[in-house]
Amino acid sequence: MSVIKEFLKKTFVYKWYRSWKKFKKKRIDKAYKYYTLKILYPSTYRKYAKQPVKENKIVFIEIRQPKISNSFQVLYDDLKNNYQFDIHEHFLRTTFVPKKEHRERCKAMIRDIADAKYVFLNEASNVVSSVPMRKETIQTQLWHGCGAFKKFGMSTADLIFGDNRKNMLKYPFNKNYTYVTVSSPEVVWAYEEAMNIKPEENIIRPVGNSRTDVFFDEKFIQDAYDKLHTLMPQSKGKKVILFAPTFRGRVAKAKSPDCFDVEQFYKAFSDDYVLIFKHHPLVRKRPEIPEEYREFAVDFTDTMAIEELLCVSDICISDYSSLVFEYSLFERPMLFYAYDLDEYFDWRGFYYDYYELAPGPICTTNEEMVDYIKNIDTRFEKDKVVAFKEKFMSACDGHATERIEKMVFGDALKKYKK
C-alpha cells in the first residue's frame, strides 16, 4: 500500500491536486483576514464604543502569552495593589489556539476596550490596529524588548521575514498608539521606522522600559538567586553561564538553534560553572540536553523568567536577542554566538552594524566560545559594555514605571490612589 502511495505522489494529478489545495487555502485565508480585520472587528468596536468611556478602566492585552508577562508585570502589580482602577486582562493566544477560538477572544477584547480609558499592549497587533480607536482612549505600547537590534515591523517590509509593503500598510500592526515607551533616545528613530510613525507625532517616548525596574530591586535579585539554588542545588558556589538565543524562522513556527555543544562546555567548565538554557517563549519544541550532562546543564525556559536568569548569570551567551541590552545593566561579560549571521541578516536584518554594535566577542563556533570563557579574566572589555549600556539603556534606571504612570495617568494617579 505504501508503495502505491509513493507512486501516486509522483503523478501529475497528485501534484496538481496539492497545488490546487494550497491555492484554495490561500484564497480562504486572504478572505478571512479581510473579513475579520476590515469588517468584523471594526464594526464590533463601533457598536460597543457608543457607551461612555469608563474613566477608571484599564485593559491589558497579551497577544500570545497565557498570563500577564514580564513586560507588564511591574506596572500591573503596582496599579493592582496601590490604586482603585478597574483592571481587565485579555489573552488572545495568537497562533496558539484554533482560529475560531482566537476570533472569539479578539471580539471579547474589542468589546472590552471600546469603553476603556486606558489600554496597554506589549506586542504589535493587527487586531487592535484594525479598530477605529476613540480619541478618549489612551493606548500605550510598552513593547517587550529594549534597545534596537534585529529589525521588526515596517523595517522588515519586503525582507524574507516580513510581508510586502503593500500588505503591511493595508493591515497595519502598530496603529492607534498614544505612547510607545523605549529604553533611550538613541533608538527612537528605529521604532518610528518600524511602526511607521512620524517624528513630529511625538509618540515614541524614551522614558525607559517598565520591565527593567526589577534589575534595581535588591529583593528581586536575592529572590532570583534563592530560586536558582532551590531548583538547582548544584549551582551553589559555582558561576552561571546563560545561553539565551532568539528564535529562528517565522513566529508561528519558531525554532531554537540546536548547535550548542553541551559536551564541550561540560568538559571545559563543569568544575567551576553550571550551564543554563533559556529558549525564546515562542519556541515550542526545544533541543534536549543529553541525560549524562543534566547535573551540569538545565533548561529553565519554563521555570525561571528571563529577568531572574539575567540577575544570576555571570556570563550571557546570546545571538540577536534584545535581552543583551537588559543584561548590559549588570556590566557583565556577554558573548554573541552568531554562527548563522549572514543567513539571519538576509532573513531579517539589523538596525545597526552587527560587528560595531556587539559589546563582546562574536563567535561562530563552540570552540571560540570555550576559548574566550577560559581566558575571560584577561579578554573581557568592560568599557565596551558600559558604553553600550549608556547608549542604549540610558532611560532604564529603576524608575521607568514611575515615569510611565505619570505620563499615561497624570492626575488620575492621585484620584484613584488607595
C-alpha positions as CSV (number, residue, x, y, z in Angstrom):
1,M,0.0,0.0,0.0
2,S,2.8,2.4,0.9
3,V,4.4,1.7,-2.5
4,I,1.2,2.7,-4.3
5,K,1.0,5.9,-2.2
6,E,4.6,6.8,-3.1
7,F,3.8,6.2,-6.8
8,L,0.7,8.4,-6.7
9,K,2.6,11.2,-5.0
10,K,4.8,11.4,-8.1
11,T,2.0,11.7,-10.6
12,F,0.9,14.9,-12.3
13,V,-2.7,14.6,-10.9
14,Y,-1.5,14.4,-7.3
15,K,0.9,17.4,-7.7
16,W,-1.9,19.3,-9.4
17,Y,-4.3,18.5,-6.5
18,R,-1.8,19.6,-3.9
19,S,-1.2,22.9,-5.7
20,W,-5.0,23.4,-6.0
21,K,-5.5,22.8,-2.3
22,K,-2.7,25.2,-1.4
23,F,-4.1,27.9,-3.7
24,K,-7.6,27.4,-2.3
25,K,-6.4,27.7,1.3
26,K,-4.5,30.8,0.5
27,R,-7.6,32.4,-1.0
28,I,-9.7,31.4,2.0
29,D,-7.1,32.8,4.4
30,K,-7.0,36.0,2.5
31,A,-10.8,36.4,2.5
32,Y,-10.9,35.6,6.3
33,K,-8.2,38.2,7.0
34,Y,-10.2,40.8,5.1
35,Y,-13.4,39.9,6.8
36,T,-12.1,40.0,10.4
37,L,-9.8,43.0,10.1
38,K,-11.8,45.2,7.8
39,I,-15.4,44.3,8.7
40,L,-15.9,42.2,11.8
41,Y,-13.5,43.8,14.3
42,P,-14.1,47.5,13.3
43,S,-17.9,47.0,13.3
44,T,-17.8,45.3,16.7
45,Y,-15.8,48.2,18.1
46,R,-18.1,50.8,16.7
47,K,-21.1,49.1,18.3
48,Y,-19.7,49.0,21.8
49,A,-17.9,52.3,21.6
50,K,-21.2,54.1,21.7
51,Q,-21.1,53.7,25.5
52,P,-19.4,56.4,27.6
53,V,-15.7,55.9,28.5
54,K,-15.1,54.5,31.9
55,E,-12.5,56.8,33.4
56,N,-11.0,54.2,35.8
57,K,-11.0,51.2,33.4
58,I,-7.6,49.7,32.3
59,V,-7.3,46.8,29.8
60,F,-4.0,44.8,29.5
61,I,-3.8,42.8,26.3
62,E,-1.4,39.9,25.9
63,I,-1.1,38.9,22.3
64,R,0.4,35.4,22.7
65,Q,1.1,34.7,26.4
66,P,-1.4,32.8,28.6
67,K,-0.8,35.1,31.6
68,I,0.5,38.6,32.5
69,S,4.1,38.6,31.2
70,N,7.2,40.3,32.4
71,S,6.7,43.3,30.1
72,F,3.5,44.2,32.1
73,Q,4.3,42.7,35.5
74,V,5.8,45.7,37.3
75,L,3.2,48.2,36.1
76,Y,0.4,45.7,36.5
77,D,1.3,44.8,40.1
78,D,1.7,48.5,41.1
79,L,-1.7,49.5,39.6
80,K,-3.4,46.5,41.1
81,N,-2.0,46.8,44.6
82,N,-1.9,50.6,45.1
83,Y,-4.8,52.1,43.0
84,Q,-8.5,51.7,42.7
85,F,-8.6,51.1,38.9
86,D,-10.9,48.6,37.3
87,I,-8.3,46.4,35.7
88,H,-9.1,43.8,32.9
89,E,-6.9,41.3,31.2
90,H,-7.2,39.6,27.8
91,F,-5.1,36.7,26.4
92,L,-5.6,36.4,22.7
93,R,-3.2,33.4,22.3
94,T,-2.4,34.3,18.7
95,T,-1.1,31.2,16.8
96,F,-1.6,29.1,19.9
97,V,-5.4,28.4,19.7
98,P,-7.7,27.4,16.8
99,K,-8.8,30.2,14.5
100,K,-12.4,30.2,15.8
101,E,-11.4,30.5,19.4
102,H,-8.9,33.2,18.6
103,R,-11.7,35.2,16.8
104,E,-13.9,35.0,19.9
105,R,-11.1,36.1,22.2
106,C,-10.4,39.0,19.9
107,K,-14.1,40.0,19.8
108,A,-14.3,39.9,23.6
109,M,-11.2,42.0,23.9
110,I,-12.6,44.6,21.4
111,R,-15.9,44.8,23.3
112,D,-13.9,45.5,26.5
113,I,-11.5,48.2,25.1
114,A,-14.4,50.0,23.4
115,D,-15.2,51.9,26.6
116,A,-11.8,51.7,28.4
117,K,-9.9,54.9,29.2
118,Y,-6.5,53.1,29.2
119,V,-5.2,50.2,27.1
120,F,-1.8,48.6,27.4
121,L,0.0,46.3,24.9
122,N,3.5,44.8,24.8
123,E,3.5,43.5,21.3
124,A,2.3,44.6,17.9
125,S,-1.3,43.6,17.0
126,N,-3.2,43.9,13.7
127,V,-6.4,43.2,15.6
128,V,-6.1,46.2,17.9
129,S,-4.8,48.3,15.0
130,S,-7.9,47.4,12.9
131,V,-10.4,49.3,15.1
132,P,-11.3,53.0,14.8
133,M,-10.0,53.8,18.3
134,R,-11.9,56.6,20.0
135,K,-9.9,59.7,20.9
136,E,-10.7,59.5,24.6
137,T,-8.8,56.2,25.0
138,I,-5.0,56.4,25.8
139,Q,-3.3,53.4,24.3
140,T,0.3,52.7,25.4
141,Q,2.7,50.2,23.8
142,L,5.2,49.1,26.4
143,W,6.9,46.7,24.0
144,H,8.6,43.5,25.1
145,G,12.2,44.3,24.5
146,C,14.8,47.1,24.9
147,G,17.2,48.8,22.5
148,A,17.0,48.2,18.8
149,F,18.8,45.1,17.5
150,K,17.1,42.9,14.8
151,K,14.6,44.6,12.5
152,F,10.8,44.3,13.1
153,G,7.5,45.8,11.8
154,M,7.8,48.0,8.7
155,S,11.5,47.7,8.8
156,T,11.2,44.2,7.5
157,A,8.9,45.1,4.6
158,D,10.0,43.1,1.5
159,L,12.6,41.1,3.5
160,I,12.1,37.3,3.9
161,F,10.8,37.7,7.5
162,G,8.3,40.4,6.6
163,D,5.4,40.8,4.3
164,N,5.4,43.0,1.2
165,R,5.0,46.7,2.0
166,K,1.5,47.0,0.4
167,N,0.0,44.3,2.7
168,M,1.7,45.8,5.7
169,L,0.2,49.2,5.0
170,K,-3.2,47.6,4.3
171,Y,-3.2,45.6,7.6
172,P,-1.0,47.6,10.0
173,F,0.3,46.1,13.2
174,N,1.2,49.3,15.0
175,K,-1.6,51.8,14.9
176,N,-3.7,53.9,17.3
177,Y,-0.8,54.4,19.8
178,T,-0.8,57.4,22.1
179,Y,2.6,56.4,23.6
180,V,5.3,53.9,22.9
181,T,8.0,53.6,25.6
182,V,11.6,52.8,24.7
183,S,14.9,52.4,26.5
184,S,16.8,55.5,25.3
185,P,16.7,58.5,23.0
186,E,19.2,56.6,20.7
187,V,16.6,54.1,19.5
188,V,13.6,56.4,18.9
189,W,14.3,56.6,15.1
190,A,14.2,52.8,14.8
191,Y,10.8,52.5,16.4
192,E,9.5,55.3,14.3
193,E,10.6,53.4,11.2
194,A,9.3,50.0,12.4
195,M,5.9,51.4,13.5
196,N,5.5,53.8,10.6
197,I,5.2,56.8,13.0
198,K,6.2,60.3,12.1
199,P,8.7,62.1,14.4
200,E,6.5,65.1,14.8
201,E,3.7,63.0,16.3
202,N,5.9,62.6,19.5
203,I,4.5,59.1,20.2
204,I,7.8,57.3,20.8
205,R,8.9,58.3,24.3
206,P,12.3,57.4,25.8
207,V,11.1,57.1,29.4
208,G,12.5,53.6,29.9
209,N,11.1,50.1,29.9
210,S,8.9,49.2,32.8
211,R,10.2,45.6,32.9
212,T,13.8,46.7,33.7
213,D,12.9,48.2,37.1
214,V,13.4,44.8,38.7
215,F,17.1,44.9,37.9
216,F,17.4,47.7,40.5
217,D,15.4,45.8,43.2
218,E,17.7,44.1,45.6
219,K,15.0,41.8,46.9
220,F,14.1,40.7,43.4
221,I,17.8,39.8,42.7
222,Q,18.2,37.9,46.0
223,D,14.9,36.0,45.4
224,A,16.3,35.1,41.9
225,Y,19.4,33.6,43.5
226,D,17.3,31.7,46.1
227,K,15.1,30.3,43.4
228,L,18.0,29.2,41.3
229,H,19.7,27.4,44.3
230,T,16.4,25.7,45.2
231,L,15.7,24.5,41.7
232,M,19.4,23.6,41.0
233,P,21.2,23.0,44.3
234,Q,24.4,22.1,42.5
235,S,24.7,25.8,41.4
236,K,25.6,26.9,44.9
237,G,29.2,28.0,44.9
238,K,29.5,28.0,41.1
239,K,29.3,30.6,38.4
240,V,26.5,30.6,35.9
241,I,26.7,30.6,32.1
242,L,23.4,31.5,30.5
243,F,22.6,30.6,26.9
244,A,19.5,32.5,25.7
245,P,19.1,32.6,21.9
246,T,16.4,34.2,20.0
247,F,14.2,32.1,17.7
248,R,14.7,31.3,14.0
249,G,12.0,31.3,11.3
250,R,8.6,32.8,11.4
251,V,6.7,33.4,14.7
252,A,4.1,30.7,14.2
253,K,6.8,28.0,13.6
254,A,9.6,29.4,15.8
255,K,12.7,27.2,16.2
256,S,15.7,27.4,18.5
257,P,19.3,26.8,17.4
258,D,20.4,23.2,18.1
259,C,24.2,23.5,17.5
260,F,25.2,24.4,21.1
261,D,27.7,21.7,22.2
262,V,26.9,20.9,25.8
263,E,29.5,18.1,26.0
264,Q,32.3,20.6,25.1
265,F,31.2,23.1,27.7
266,Y,30.9,20.3,30.3
267,K,34.5,19.1,29.7
268,A,35.8,22.7,29.9
269,F,33.8,24.2,32.7
270,S,31.9,21.7,34.9
271,D,34.2,22.2,37.8
272,D,33.5,25.9,38.1
273,Y,30.3,26.7,36.3
274,V,26.8,25.5,35.6
275,L,25.1,26.0,32.3
276,I,21.5,27.3,31.9
277,F,19.3,27.3,28.8
278,K,16.5,29.8,28.3
279,H,14.8,29.5,24.9
280,H,12.5,32.1,23.4
281,P,8.9,31.7,24.7
282,L,7.6,31.2,21.1
283,V,9.6,28.1,20.6
284,R,7.5,25.0,21.4
285,K,10.0,22.2,20.6
286,R,13.3,22.8,22.2
287,P,16.7,21.0,21.8
288,E,17.1,18.3,24.5
289,I,20.0,18.3,26.9
290,P,21.8,14.9,26.8
291,E,21.0,13.0,30.0
292,E,24.6,12.5,31.1
293,Y,25.1,16.3,31.4
294,R,21.9,17.2,33.2
295,E,23.7,17.8,36.5
296,F,25.7,20.5,34.8
297,A,23.2,21.9,32.3
298,V,19.5,22.6,32.9
299,D,16.7,24.1,30.7
300,F,14.9,26.8,32.8
301,T,12.7,28.0,30.0
302,D,9.5,27.0,31.9
303,T,10.7,27.5,35.4
304,M,12.5,30.9,35.7
305,A,11.8,34.2,34.0
306,I,14.5,35.7,31.8
307,E,14.7,38.7,34.2
308,E,15.6,36.2,37.1
309,L,18.2,34.4,35.0
310,L,19.8,37.7,33.9
311,C,20.2,38.6,37.5
312,V,22.0,35.3,38.5
313,S,24.2,34.8,35.4
314,D,27.9,35.6,35.4
315,I,28.2,35.2,31.6
316,C,25.5,35.6,29.0
317,I,25.6,33.9,25.6
318,S,23.1,35.1,23.1
319,D,22.9,35.9,19.4
320,Y,20.5,38.5,18.1
321,S,18.2,38.8,21.1
322,S,17.4,42.2,22.7
323,L,18.0,40.7,26.1
324,V,21.6,41.7,25.8
325,F,20.5,45.3,26.3
326,E,19.0,44.4,29.6
327,Y,22.0,42.3,30.6
328,S,24.3,45.3,30.0
329,L,22.8,46.9,33.1
330,F,24.9,44.5,35.1
331,E,28.1,45.3,33.2
332,R,29.0,41.6,32.9
333,P,30.6,39.7,30.1
334,M,28.5,38.6,27.1
335,L,29.2,36.6,24.0
336,F,27.4,36.5,20.7
337,Y,27.0,33.1,19.1
338,A,26.4,34.2,15.5
339,Y,27.1,31.1,13.6
340,D,24.4,32.0,11.0
341,L,24.9,35.7,10.9
342,D,24.9,36.0,7.0
343,E,21.7,34.0,6.7
344,Y,20.0,35.8,9.6
345,F,20.9,39.2,8.1
346,D,19.3,38.2,4.8
347,W,16.3,36.9,6.6
348,R,15.6,39.8,8.9
349,G,18.4,42.5,9.1
350,F,19.6,44.8,11.8
351,Y,19.3,48.4,12.7
352,Y,23.0,48.8,13.4
353,D,26.1,47.2,12.1
354,Y,26.3,44.0,14.0
355,Y,30.1,44.0,14.4
356,E,30.2,47.6,15.6
357,L,27.2,47.0,17.9
358,A,28.1,43.9,19.8
359,P,29.9,44.7,23.1
360,G,31.5,41.3,23.3
361,P,33.2,38.7,21.1
362,I,31.2,37.4,18.0
363,C,31.8,33.7,17.8
364,T,30.8,31.2,15.1
365,T,31.9,28.0,16.8
366,N,31.7,26.4,20.2
367,E,35.5,26.2,20.3
368,E,35.7,30.0,20.1
369,M,33.2,30.5,22.9
370,V,35.1,28.0,25.1
371,D,38.4,29.6,24.4
372,Y,37.1,33.1,25.3
373,I,35.5,32.0,28.6
374,K,38.7,30.2,29.6
375,N,40.5,33.5,29.2
376,I,37.7,35.8,30.3
377,D,39.7,37.5,33.0
378,T,42.1,39.0,30.5
379,R,39.8,39.3,27.5
380,F,36.7,40.9,28.9
381,E,36.4,44.5,27.9
382,K,34.1,46.1,30.5
383,D,34.4,49.5,29.0
384,K,32.6,48.4,25.8
385,V,29.7,47.0,27.8
386,V,29.4,50.3,29.8
387,A,29.4,52.4,26.6
388,F,26.8,50.1,25.1
389,K,24.6,50.5,28.3
390,E,24.9,54.2,28.3
391,K,24.0,54.5,24.6
392,F,21.0,52.1,24.5
393,M,19.7,51.9,28.1
394,S,20.1,55.4,29.5
395,A,16.4,55.7,30.4
396,C,16.4,52.5,32.4
397,D,17.3,53.4,35.9
398,G,14.8,51.7,38.1
399,H,12.2,54.4,37.9
400,A,10.8,53.7,34.4
401,T,7.4,52.5,35.7
402,E,7.0,55.7,37.8
403,R,7.6,57.9,34.7
404,I,5.3,55.8,32.6
405,E,2.5,56.1,35.1
406,K,2.9,59.9,35.3
407,M,2.9,60.2,31.6
408,V,-0.2,58.0,31.0
409,F,-2.4,58.7,34.0
410,G,-1.4,62.2,35.1
411,D,-3.8,63.5,37.8
412,A,-5.7,60.2,37.8
413,L,-2.9,58.7,39.9
414,K,-3.9,60.8,42.9
415,K,-7.6,60.4,42.2
416,Y,-7.5,56.6,42.3
417,K,-4.8,56.1,44.9
418,K,-5.8,53.6,47.6
